[in-house]
Amino acid sequence: MEAMFHITTLHYLVLGAVLFLLGVIGVLTRRNVVIVLMSIELILNAVNLNLVAFSRFWGSVHGQVFAIFIITDAAAEAAVGLGILIAFFRNKETINVDEVNLLKW
């Protein structure tokens, strides 16, 4: 017997929600800046998954175009975030989020 399993839009939305939740938990609970940046990337990828799923569901390419813009924004965010992280580490020799307020002065 061969089981037929059809992946629907709901499956993609549930996966996107799980990825989004994991990203939010990572941002709220971690103190390491690298892990926080990775969690933000996870959130953006969850949004991309939902955009592409709805784009396929509606038969339009608008969601895919927005996903490309979000990927571009995520790459820029990673580059700027890592640059700030390197500058911070050179000054304070730590990557703890609690120490970031020292950059104010």
Z-matrix of the N, CA and C atoms (Angstrom, degrees):
N
C 1 1.441
C 2 1.519 1 110.05
N 3 1.289 2 114.85 1 131.39
C 4 1.453 3 120.87 2 179.27
C 5 1.516 4 108.67 3 -105.85
N 6 1.316 5 115.32 4 122.71
C 7 1.463 6 120.16 5 -178.79
C 8 1.520 7 109.06 6 -85.20
N 9 1.303 8 115.49 7 131.70
C 10 1.460 9 121.03 8 176.98
C 11 1.527 10 108.13 9 -95.01
N 12 1.311 11 115.27 10 121.52
C 13 1.462 12 120.38 11 178.54
C 14 1.510 13 107.46 12 -124.52
N 15 1.314 14 115.78 13 114.20
C 16 1.452 15 121.47 14 -178.05
C 17 1.527 16 109.22 15 -102.54
N 18 1.321 17 116.57 16 122.81
C 19 1.460 18 120.87 17 179.40
C 20 1.525 19 108.23 18 -84.12
N 21 1.309 20 115.20 19 121.83
C 22 1.464 21 120.80 20 -177.75
C 23 1.530 22 110.06 21 -104.60
N 24 1.305 23 114.66 22 178.16
C 25 1.460 24 120.45 23 177.61
C 26 1.526 25 110.74 24 -63.42
N 27 1.309 26 117.19 25 -31.99
C 28 1.459 27 120.96 26 179.22
C 29 1.529 28 111.33 27 -60.59
N 30 1.312 29 117.38 28 -38.52
C 31 1.466 30 120.43 29 178.30
C 32 1.533 31 110.85 30 -61.16
N 33 1.320 32 116.94 31 -43.44
C 34 1.458 33 120.72 32 178.36
C 35 1.525 34 111.46 33 -65.24
N 36 1.329 35 116.59 34 -39.63
C 37 1.459 36 120.08 35 -179.79
C 38 1.522 37 111.72 36 -67.68
N 39 1.325 38 117.22 37 -37.88
C 40 1.466 39 120.28 38 177.37
C 41 1.523 40 110.01 39 -66.90
N 42 1.326 41 117.64 40 -42.48
C 43 1.460 42 120.72 41 177.06
C 44 1.528 43 110.91 42 -62.53
N 45 1.328 44 116.99 43 -41.96
C 46 1.461 45 120.85 44 176.74
C 47 1.518 46 111.85 45 -62.71
N 48 1.329 47 117.07 46 -39.53
C 49 1.467 48 120.41 47 178.77
C 50 1.525 49 111.32 48 -66.33
N 51 1.329 50 117.00 49 -39.21
C 52 1.461 51 120.71 50 178.43
C 53 1.526 52 109.92 51 -65.88
N 54 1.335 53 117.59 52 -44.51
C 55 1.464 54 120.49 53 177.92
C 56 1.520 55 111.04 54 -62.25
N 57 1.330 56 116.84 55 -42.00
C 58 1.462 57 121.07 56 178.55
C 59 1.529 58 110.90 57 -61.98
N 60 1.322 59 116.64 58 -43.75
C 61 1.462 60 121.11 59 179.75
C 62 1.527 61 111.08 60 -63.89
N 63 1.328 62 117.26 61 -42.14
C 64 1.465 63 120.28 62 177.39
C 65 1.528 64 111.15 63 -62.97
N 66 1.317 65 117.06 64 -38.96
C 67 1.454 66 120.71 65 177.70
C 68 1.517 67 112.33 66 -65.45
N 69 1.326 68 116.89 67 -42.80
C 70 1.471 69 120.54 68 179.27
C 71 1.525 70 110.35 69 -65.25
N 72 1.327 71 116.91 70 -41.52
C 73 1.464 72 119.85 71 177.65
C 74 1.520 73 110.37 72 -62.55
N 75 1.333 74 117.06 73 -40.54
C 76 1.461 75 120.43 74 178.34
C 77 1.514 76 112.77 75 -64.34
N 78 1.319 77 117.03 76 -39.14
C 79 1.472 78 120.09 77 179.08
C 80 1.525 79 110.77 78 -68.28
N 81 1.318 80 117.24 79 -39.92
C 82 1.461 81 120.25 80 -174.15
C 83 1.529 82 113.82 81 -80.75
N 84 1.325 83 118.64 82 -25.51
C 85 1.461 84 119.52 83 -172.11
C 86 1.522 85 114.57 84 -107.43
N 87 1.312 86 119.23 85 -18.20
C 88 1.462 87 120.32 86 -174.71
C 89 1.515 88 111.40 87 -93.43
N 90 1.329 89 115.91 88 151.77
C 91 1.451 90 121.68 89 178.47
C 92 1.516 91 112.18 90 -107.63
N 93 1.314 92 117.64 91 -14.56
C 94 1.450 93 121.65 92 -179.50
C 95 1.532 94 109.01 93 -80.46
N 96 1.317 95 117.23 94 127.76
C 97 1.458 96 121.48 95 -175.52
C 98 1.525 97 111.31 96 -65.01
N 99 1.325 98 117.63 97 -35.31
C 100 1.463 99 120.30 98 179.73
C 101 1.526 100 110.47 99 -63.50
N 102 1.315 101 117.11 100 -42.12
C 103 1.466 102 120.66 101 179.15
C 104 1.531 103 110.28 102 -68.25
N 105 1.315 104 117.62 103 -36.03
C 106 1.469 105 120.53 104 176.77
C 107 1.527 106 110.04 105 -63.61
N 108 1.335 107 117.28 106 -43.18
C 109 1.472 108 120.23 107 177.26
C 110 1.527 109 111.27 108 -63.45
N 111 1.325 110 117.11 109 -39.92
C 112 1.466 111 119.97 110 177.59
C 113 1.528 112 110.99 111 -65.43
N 114 1.318 113 117.24 112 -35.93
C 115 1.463 114 120.89 113 177.98
C 116 1.521 115 111.38 114 -67.38
N 117 1.327 116 116.78 115 -37.15
C 118 1.465 117 120.05 116 176.25
C 119 1.531 118 109.92 117 -65.04
N 120 1.315 119 116.85 118 -39.78
C 121 1.469 120 120.14 119 176.34
C 122 1.530 121 110.53 120 -62.81
N 123 1.325 122 116.70 121 -38.22
C 124 1.461 123 120.78 122 177.94
C 125 1.525 124 110.78 123 -63.60
N 126 1.317 125 117.03 124 -40.39
C 127 1.467 126 121.32 125 177.16
C 128 1.527 127 110.27 126 -62.51
N 129 1.316 128 116.69 127 -45.15
C 130 1.470 129 120.09 128 -179.71
C 131 1.526 130 111.20 129 -64.95
N 132 1.327 131 117.72 130 -37.17
C 133 1.462 132 119.89 131 178.07
C 134 1.530 133 111.78 132 -69.68
N 135 1.332 134 117.27 133 -31.66
C 136 1.467 135 119.91 134 174.90
C 137 1.524 136 110.46 135 -65.41
N 138 1.321 137 116.19 136 -40.44
C 139 1.469 138 120.19 137 176.95
C 140 1.524 139 109.99 138 -64.27
N 141 1.335 140 117.23 139 -41.29
C 142 1.464 141 120.59 140 177.79
C 143 1.516 142 111.54 141 -60.98
N 144 1.317 143 116.95 142 -42.05
C 145 1.463 144 120.55 143 179.30
C 146 1.521 145 111.09 144 -61.31
N 147 1.325 146 116.51 145 -42.40
C 148 1.465 147 119.98 146 178.39
C 149 1.528 148 111.44 147 -66.87
N 150 1.320 149 117.14 148 -40.51
C 151 1.467 150 119.74 149 178.81
C 152 1.526 151 111.48 150 -62.40
N 153 1.317 152 116.90 151 -43.79
C 154 1.461 153 120.06 152 -179.32
C 155 1.533 154 110.60 153 -69.41
N 156 1.331 155 117.27 154 -36.73
C 157 1.473 156 119.96 155 178.03
C 158 1.528 157 111.21 156 -63.87
N 159 1.330 158 116.57 157 -45.06
C 160 1.466 159 118.95 158 178.11
C 161 1.525 160 111.28 159 -68.96
N 162 1.314 161 116.86 160 -33.57
C 163 1.454 162 120.19 161 177.17
C 164 1.523 163 110.82 162 -62.19
N 165 1.315 164 116.04 163 -42.65
C 166 1.472 165 120.09 164 178.24
C 167 1.527 166 110.75 165 -68.73
N 168 1.330 167 116.53 166 -38.27
C 169 1.464 168 120.77 167 -179.36
C 170 1.521 169 111.28 168 -63.66
N 171 1.345 170 117.08 169 -42.44
C 172 1.454 171 120.99 170 -178.26
C 173 1.517 172 113.22 171 -86.64
N 174 1.329 173 118.16 172 -8.62
C 175 1.458 174 121.24 173 179.29
C 176 1.519 175 113.15 174 72.94
N 177 1.310 176 116.49 175 31.64
C 178 1.451 177 122.02 176 -178.19
C 179 1.521 178 108.94 177 -124.31
N 180 1.333 179 115.94 178 161.01
C 181 1.458 180 119.46 179 178.58
C 182 1.524 181 112.13 180 -102.97
N 183 1.315 182 118.24 181 4.36
C 184 1.464 183 120.91 182 -176.66
C 185 1.529 184 111.67 183 -62.64
N 186 1.306 185 117.94 184 -41.75
C 187 1.455 186 121.14 185 178.88
C 188 1.518 187 112.18 186 -64.24
N 189 1.322 188 116.35 187 -36.24
C 190 1.462 189 119.76 188 179.02
C 191 1.526 190 110.89 189 -69.52
N 192 1.320 191 117.16 190 -36.09
C 193 1.464 192 120.61 191 177.30
C 194 1.526 193 110.02 192 -65.60
N 195 1.338 194 116.59 193 -43.78
C 196 1.463 195 119.59 194 176.77
C 197 1.524 196 110.97 195 -62.48
N 198 1.326 197 117.14 196 -37.04
C 199 1.463 198 120.47 197 179.09
C 200 1.526 199 110.92 198 -63.64
N 201 1.317 200 117.67 199 -37.80
C 202 1.463 201 120.58 200 177.19
C 203 1.528 202 110.32 201 -64.47
N 204 1.332 203 117.33 202 -41.04
C 205 1.461 204 119.82 203 176.87
C 206 1.529 205 111.46 204 -64.30
N 207 1.317 206 117.44 205 -37.50
C 208 1.463 207 120.51 206 179.13
C 209 1.520 208 110.38 207 -68.74
N 210 1.326 209 117.71 208 -38.09
C 211 1.468 210 120.63 209 176.23
C 212 1.520 211 110.22 210 -62.05
N 213 1.326 212 116.93 211 -41.87
C 214 1.467 213 120.86 212 177.67
C 215 1.523 214 110.75 213 -63.58
N 216 1.321 215 116.34 214 -43.36
C 217 1.459 216 120.63 215 177.99
C 218 1.524 217 111.37 216 -64.19
N 219 1.318 218 117.40 217 -38.67
C 220 1.467 219 120.63 218 179.04
C 221 1.526 220 111.20 219 -65.70
N 222 1.327 221 117.25 220 -37.45
C 223 1.463 222 120.10 221 177.81
C 224 1.526 223 110.50 222 -65.85
N 225 1.328 224 116.65 223 -41.87
C 226 1.463 225 119.81 224 177.87
C 227 1.527 226 110.84 225 -66.14
N 228 1.310 227 117.03 226 -40.02
C 229 1.464 228 120.97 227 178.30
C 230 1.515 229 110.79 228 -63.35
N 231 1.326 230 117.47 229 -40.93
C 232 1.461 231 120.37 230 179.23
C 233 1.525 232 111.00 231 -65.91
N 234 1.321 233 117.27 232 -40.98
C 235 1.463 234 120.18 233 -179.77
C 236 1.530 235 111.12 234 -65.63
N 237 1.325 236 117.30 235 -46.75
C 238 1.467 237 120.78 236 -180.00
C 239 1.528 238 110.32 237 -67.65
N 240 1.327 239 116.76 238 -42.48
C 241 1.467 240 120.27 239 179.39
C 242 1.514 241 112.35 240 -62.45
N 243 1.314 242 117.32 241 -42.80
C 244 1.462 243 119.25 242 178.57
C 245 1.520 244 111.48 243 -69.04
N 246 1.326 245 117.63 244 -34.15
C 247 1.463 246 120.17 245 175.09
C 248 1.516 247 111.95 246 -62.72
N 249 1.325 248 116.29 247 -44.30
C 250 1.467 249 120.59 248 177.28
C 251 1.526 250 109.85 249 -64.94
N 252 1.325 251 116.71 250 -39.59
C 253 1.454 252 120.84 251 179.27
C 254 1.525 253 111.96 252 -62.77
N 255 1.319 254 117.83 253 -41.46
C 256 1.467 255 121.29 254 178.40
C 257 1.520 256 110.30 255 -65.43
N 258 1.327 257 117.30 256 -43.00
C 259 1.465 258 120.22 257 178.25
C 260 1.519 259 111.08 258 -63.46
N 261 1.323 260 116.64 259 -40.70
C 262 1.457 261 120.71 260 178.81
C 263 1.522 262 111.16 261 -65.53
N 264 1.338 263 116.67 262 -42.42
C 265 1.457 264 119.84 263 -178.91
C 266 1.529 265 111.19 264 -66.21
N 267 1.316 266 117.27 265 -35.25
C 268 1.464 267 120.02 266 178.61
C 269 1.529 268 111.61 267 -67.15
N 270 1.306 269 117.08 268 -33.64
C 271 1.468 270 120.47 269 -179.57
C 272 1.520 271 113.16 270 -81.62
N 273 1.325 272 117.68 271 -43.97
C 274 1.469 273 121.02 272 -171.08
C 275 1.520 274 114.22 273 -112.59
N 276 1.321 275 118.71 274 -8.27
C 277 1.464 276 124.79 275 -179.98
C 278 1.527 277 112.75 276 55.55
N 279 1.316 278 116.30 277 36.85
C 280 1.451 279 121.97 278 175.03
C 281 1.525 280 108.10 279 -150.60
N 282 1.345 281 115.79 280 155.86
C 283 1.463 282 120.11 281 175.33
C 284 1.527 283 109.95 282 -123.80
N 285 1.313 284 115.70 283 30.61
C 286 1.448 285 122.44 284 179.34
C 287 1.531 286 109.67 285 -81.29
N 288 1.325 287 116.42 286 133.74
C 289 1.468 288 120.97 287 -178.41
C 290 1.528 289 111.05 288 -64.54
N 291 1.325 290 117.51 289 -31.23
C 292 1.465 291 120.15 290 -179.39
C 293 1.521 292 112.38 291 -64.73
N 294 1.312 293 118.46 292 -21.48
C 295 1.455 294 122.35 293 -177.85
C 296 1.536 295 112.65 294 -92.27
N 297 1.322 296 117.99 295 -3.00
C 298 1.460 297 121.33 296 -174.69
C 299 1.518 298 111.73 297 -65.24
N 300 1.307 299 119.01 298 -29.14
C 301 1.471 300 120.09 299 -178.37
C 302 1.526 301 111.72 300 -64.86
N 303 1.314 302 118.21 301 -10.37
C 304 1.459 303 120.73 302 176.95
C 305 1.517 304 112.24 303 -71.94
N 306 1.338 305 118.61 304 -13.88
C 307 1.456 306 121.59 305 179.38
C 308 1.532 307 112.19 306 -76.15
N 309 1.330 308 118.40 307 -8.82
C 310 1.460 309 121.00 308 -178.28
C 311 1.516 310 112.22 309 -64.43
N 312 1.322 311 117.27 310 -33.84
C 313 1.442 312 119.88 311 -175.23
C 314 1.492 313 111.99 312 -123.49
